[in-house]
Amino acid sequence: MPRTPPKSPALATIPAPSPAKSLTALPPRPALAAAGHGSASAGDPYLPGNGNGGYLALHYDLDLDYRVSTNQLRGTATVTGLASLRLDRFSLDFDGLTVDRVTVDGVRAQKVSQSKRKLTITVATAIEAGERFEVTVRYRGTPHPLNSIWGEVGWEELDDGVLVAGQPTGAASWFPCNDHPSNKASFRIRVACEDPYTVVSNGALIARTTRSGRSSWTYEVTEPMATYLATVLIGRYRRADVAAAPVAQRIFFPANLAREVAVDFARLPEMIAVFDGLFGPYPFGVYSVVVTDDELEIPLEAHGLAVFGRNHVDGLHGSDRLIAHELAHQWFGNSLTVSRWQDIWLHEGFACYAEWLWAEASGGLPADTSAAVHRAEIEALPRDIVVGDPGPHDMFDDRVYKRGALALHALRRSLGDDVFFGAVRAYTRARHHGSVSTDDFVEFFTVHTDSSEIRRIVDRWIYRSALPKL
């Protein structure tokens, strides 16, 4: 989620009520551009300028040289793509940095044009449909966050380091990409910077070298990853290895927060074990937590890791709810990723429900009580949002989170624990590292549970503005 916190409906300008939506009336995905060139959009109505048509990105190889002291970045990005139609030109999302050279399959591009958010490349020889190709972009500049309707997103300087918060449109602030969640790819990310700093990124650390006062850190992500989940975190961090099972768990933190971090994340192995039982096996090879020395408005998730500010650790377990939320995103959002932003309730509803599940499992409020409390809170708010299509301005509204969680709780009460959690585990297994949608979710649960109630329950909680009773 972006670092700007979800809007409070009481403070926001409330739009006119949205009409009720039906699961049978979802808009079709737009067709790709006509043969000859890729469209400069993925066709997502929530982010009409993001993503690109005509090809799929299969792999990103990023080689970055960064100077913390001056916030200067030099990069080489090699993107392996697969053409879905014959291309004489195509585009990448990229903004705020200067392009020095572009080659396609080793041949200098015939023409390169750079505009706000887009890098358009005309090739010397057309790429045929079904062919793989490699585009290499050399670039440089002073990276900075990109403005969006949700605040600033992307590459951000901290007081002494870097944080990348890419959701939903920030990836283009630091590498050229096909920036849409429907196009997941593997990654290799190499970052070189000054020696006192630790670099944390997604996936497994496969190499680290030091030379002339600078260190190079190389991470590899073998699973398909959405571009908004790619991140780089640079700081003066200590590392603590928390546990090796059921997955390797490590925490990076400033030395002055060692005591608080040790207390607040002491139950992380237990939390992962609980979610392993409820959701199925943890989907990646490692789980990393980074605690920055800066205060952050909200924590955020990335592929295989989560980021918290120093204000989120107090040595009193004050952020257990947030720790559970970001951990749950590894299953819901990072492994199972929506193919369009309209369905973001599938990310945030599950992550919010995980907060209630952890409270229940750790001796706190039962999920029934949490559901009743939060339903009462929502009942006091305007009923002007449809969770299954909240619109881009409201996709991070707290009601999307809470009503999404309530929909899941309603399904659990209808099906019973054994059937509901059995379906959840089957769902995460079947859609492992894939793309999901509300229609897909409803169809899967209906078939798996042999229940005729799934569509009705989801429709009432997700596609109606009226608030159902539990």
N, C-alpha and C positions, 0 to 999 in steps of 0.2 A: 504494500500500500504506500502511497506517497507520504512524505513526512508531514504534510499538512494534515491535521487531524480531521476526521469526518465532521461535516457541518452539523451544528445543532439546529434542528428545525425551528427552535424558538428564536434563533438569531438570523436565520437565513430568510431571504425573500421567497415567499411561498408561491410557486407557480399554480396555475389552474389545475384542478384535479385531472389526472390521467384517466382515460377510459379503461374499463375492465378489459383484460386481455385473456384470450383463450389459448390453450396449448396447441390448438389446431390451426391457429392463425399466425404462426411465426413467419416473418418475412424471408423470402428466398435469398440465398447468397448471390451477389452480383456476378455476372459472367466476366471473364477476363477480357482484356482489350483485344481488338482485332489483330490477326496475324501480322507480324512484322515488327511489333514493338510491345513491350510490357507496359501495363498501366502503372501510373505513379501512385497507386493506392491499392490496399487489400480489399477495399469496398466495405469496410466496417463503418456503419453510420455513426457510431460513437466517436471514432477517430478517422474522419474522412481523408485526412492527409497522410495517414500512417500506413506502412506496409507497401508492398509492390506486387504487381501481377506479372505473369509471363514466365516465372521461374520459382523454384523453391531453393532456399539456402540449405545446404546439407551440413556444412562444417565451416567454422570460423577459426582461423589461426591468427592470433593477435600478438604482435611483438612490440612492446611499449617501453620507451625510455623516458622516465619521469624525474623531474627535479622538484623535490618538495620545497626547497627554499625559494624558488621563483615561480612555482606552478607552471612549469613549461613541460609540454608533452611532445615527444616525437613518436610516431607510430607507423607500423606497417601492418595492414590487415589483408589477409588472403582469404577470400570467400569462395568456397566451392559450391557451385550452383548446379541445378538440373533444370534445363529449359522445358517448359510445358507447351511452348509453341515456338515457331521460328522467330528469332530475335535479331533485329539489326540494331536495336538499342534497348536499354533497360535502365532502371533507376535503383538507387539505394537510399535509405534514410541516413542523413548525415547533416550536422549543423554545428556551426561555431568554430570550426577548425579549417585550416588552409590545406588544400590538396596540392601536392607537388607533382605527382606522377601516377598514372593509371595504366595498367596493362591487363589484357585479357588473353589468357593462355600464352603468356610471354610476349605478346605483341602489343605495342603501344596503342592505346585507344585512338580511334580516328578523331573523336571529338569528346570533350568533357565539359559539361556545364554545371555550375554549382549555384543553387539558389537556396532560399530559406527552406531547410529541412530536407532538401533533395540533392543528390548527386546523380546526374543523368549521363550515361556513358553510351556513346555510339561506337560500335565495334568495326574493325577493319574488314572482317569476314563474318558473315551472318552465322549465328549459332542455330543449328537445326533443332527442331523439337525432339526431345528425348536425349539430347546430348548433355554431358557434363561439361562444365567450363570452370576456369579459375580466374577470378578478377582480383588483382593485387593493387591496393591503394596505399601510397605513401603520403603521410600528412603530418602536420605540426601545428602548434599554437598553444594558447592558454585556455585550457578546458574550463567550462563553467556550466552551471545548471541552465536548463531551458525553461522558459516560461510556459505555463500551461494553465488551463482553467482550474486546476487543482493545486496551484502553487508552483514552485520551482522543483524540477525533477532532473536527475542525472548526476553528473560529476560535480562534487561539491568539496571545496576546501574546508577543512576543520581548523581549529586553532593551531594544530601541529600534526597535520596529516591529511588524509583524504577519505571520503565516503562516497560511494556511488549508490544512489537510490533511484532505480530505473523505472519503477511502475508509475504510470503505464507507458510513457512516451520518452523516457530519458536515455535509452540506450544510444540514440543517435548523437548524444553529447560527447561520446568518447570513442566510438568506432562506427564505420559504415556498415549498415545491416538492413535486413528485411524485418523491420520492427513491428511485428504483429504476432500475438500469441499463438495463432494457428500454424506458424512456421517455426517448429522446434528443430534444433540442430545440435551437433556435438561441438565442443570448443577445446582449443588449447590457448591458454592465456599466460604470456610471459611478461613480467614487469620487472624492470631494473630501476633501482633508486638508491639513495644514500644509505650507507651502512647502518646507522643507528636504528633504522626503521624496519618493522616487520610488514610484509605484504601478505594479505589474506585474500584469497579468491575462491571461486567455486571449484568443487571437485577435489581430486587428490593432488597433493604436492609431489611432483615426480622429479624435480631437480631444483637444487639451490647451489649457486656458485658465487664466490666473492673475489673481486679484483679491483685494485686501486681505489679502495674506499667505497666501492659500490657493490651491492648484491643484486643478483638476478634470481627471481622466484618463478618457477614454471608450474602451472596447474593444468590438469587435464580433466575434462568432463566428457565421459563416454556416452552418457545417456542423453537423449534429446532434451534440450533446454530452450525455453523461450528467451528471447533477447532481453526482455525487461527484467529477467531474473539474474542476468549476468552482473557481477559486481567486482569491484576492487576496493579493499580497505587497507589503508596505510597508517601506521601509527607506531608509537614506542610501546609495544605490547610485550607482556609476559605471556607464556603459554602454559596452561595446565591441562594434562590429559586426565579426564574425569573417569572414564570407563572404556573398556574394550568391547563389551557386549551389552545388548544385542547388536550394537554398532559402535564403532569408534567415536568417542565424544571428546571434544577439546574446546577449551575456552581461552580466548585472547583478551587481555585486560590490562589497564594501567597498574603499575606497581602500587599506587596509593589506594587502590580499591581491592586489594587482595583479600582482606578479611570479609568484606561485604559480599564479594563474588563467591567466596567459598561457602558462605551460608546460603545465599539465595539460590545457587544452582546445585546445592547438595542433593536435591531430590530429582535432578534431571534423569539419572538412570532409571529411577522408579517410574517417572512420567513416561519415558519412552517405552518401558515395558508395558505399562497400562495401555498406551495407544497401539502398541504392537498387537495386543490381544483384541482390542476393539476394532481397529482399522485394517489389520494385516501387517506383514513385515515392513519395517522402516524401508523406504524405497531407494535409498542411496547408500554409498559405501562409507560415508562419514557424516557426522553432524557437528558443525562448528558454531560457536557463539562468539561474537565480538562485542565487547563493551567499550565504547569510545570514552575518551577523557572529556569530551564535550557533552553537554546536555542536548537531548534530542526531543522533538515534540512527541513523537510516538516511536515505538520499535518498528522494525520492518523485516520482512522475510526476503530471502534470496534462495537460489537453488542450493540445497545442502547446508544452509547456514541461516542464522538470524542475527540481527544487530540491535543492541540496546544502548541507550545513553547512560551516563553516570547517574542521572536522576532516576533511572529505573532500578537501581540497586541500593538497598538500604540496610542489608544485613538482618532484615526482619521478615523476609519472605513477602514483602509488600507487592511484588510483581508476579506472583505465581500465576495469576490469571493471564498476564501478558506472555509469560514464558510458554504456557500451554497453547495459547492462540498461535504464536509464531511457529512452534513445533508442529502443530497440526497442519500448517500450510505445506509442510514437506509432502504430505499425502495429497492434500486438496489445494491445488494451485500450482504446485511445482512438479509433482509426478502426473497428476490429472489436471490438465490445464484447459480452461475454456477456449473454444475456437473463436468466440466473439465476446466482446466485453459486456454485451447485454446480459449474459448469463453469470455475471460475477457473484451472484448469490451462492453459487455452488462452491466458490472459494471461501467467501466470508461467512456464509451460514454454517458450514462445517467447522471452520476455525472457531467461531463463536460458540457453537455447541460443544466443542472440545473443552472450552473453559468450564462449562457446566458439568461435563463428564469427569474432568479431573477433580473438581470440587467434590463431586459425589464419591469418587474412588478414594479420595484422600481424607475422608472424614468430615467434609464440609456439608454444604446444603445439598440435599437430593436434587436431581435434575428436575423433578416435578415442581419443587419449590422455586428453583431458579426460573423455570419457564413461567410460572404464575406471576412472579415478581416482575419479570421483564415484559410480559404481556400487559400487565397493569400500567407500566410506564409508557408503553406504546399507545395504549388506549387513550392516554391524556394528550397525545400529539395529533396534529392534523392528519387526516386520511387522504393524502394527496399524492401518494406514491404507489406505483406498481412495482413490486420487488423484481419481477421477472423482466421488466423493461423500465428501469428507473430513469433513463436518460443519462447522458454523459455527465451533466452537472451533479447528479445525485447518486452516481454509482458507488460512492464511498459514504453515503448517508448511513447513519447508525441504524436506521430502520431496515436497511437491506441486510445488515448483519443479524439483527435480532429476529426479524420475521423469518429469515432464512433458517435460523436455528430453531425457531418455533415450528416451522414446517417439518423439520427433521424429527423434532420431539413428537409431533402429532403422528408422523409415520411410525415412530417407535411404539407409541401407545396403541396404535391400531394393529400393528403386526406382532407385538411382543418382543422381548429382548432377544431371544434366540434367533428368531427369523430376521429381525431388523439388522442386527449386527452381523449375522451370517451373510445377508445381502450386501452390507457395506464391504465386508472383506472380499466377497466375490467381485464386487464392483471395482475395488482398487486393484485386484489381481488382473481382471480382464482388461482394464483400461490403463494398465501400468505404463507410465511415460508417454501417454497418448493425449488425445484431444477429446473433450467432452462438451455436452450441451444439455440443456434442460430436457429436450425431447429424448435424447439418448438416456439420460438418467431415469426418466419415467418409464421408458420402454424396458430398460434393463431390470428395474425393480419389479415391474409388473410381471415380466416373464419369470424372473428368479423366484418371486414369492408366490406366484399364482394368485395374486390379489387384484380384485377389480377396483379397489379403493385408492390405489396409488395416484392415478390421474386426478381423481376428484379432490383428494387432500392437497396435492401440489397446486392444483388450479385455484383452490380457495385461498391458500396462504401466499402464493407467489404471483398469481395473475389477477387478483381482485384487490381493489383498494379497501373494501370493507374488512374489518378485523374479525376473523372467526373466533369462536370460543374453543377452548381446548377440550 
